[in-house]
Amino acid sequence: MPIWLLGSGFYNAQLSGMLGLPFSFAGHFAPGNMMEAIKLYRDYFRPSQFLEEPYVLLAVQVVAADEKQEAQRLATLMYQKFLLLTCGQPAALL
C-alpha cells in the first residue's frame, strides 16, 4: 500500500506526482487552491510501482441536517467558532 501525500498547496501536489503516489488535497483548508493543485499533480504525475495513473482524494467540509435552516445554523456555529479561534478566543459552541 503506497504512502499518500496530503496537502493544501502546490508543493505536495507536485511531489506526489513526481513520486507516482496518490495525492489527498485538503480542500477544507484551502478550497481556492484545489483545482490548480489537482492540475499540477496530474501534470507532474509519473507512473510508479504504486500507481500507473494519477489518483486524487479530496477532503472537503460538509454540513448536513434534515432541514435547510438547521444546516445553516450548524454552519454558522462553525464559522463563529473559527472566527473566535482566529481571534485567540477558542470556545465550544453548541
Buried (B, 14 or more C-beta within 10 A) or exposed (E): EBEBBEBBBBEBBBBBBEBBBBBBBBBEBBBEBBEEBBEBBBEBBEEEEBBEEBBBEBEEEEEEEEEEEEBEEEBEEEEEBEEBEEEEEEEEEE
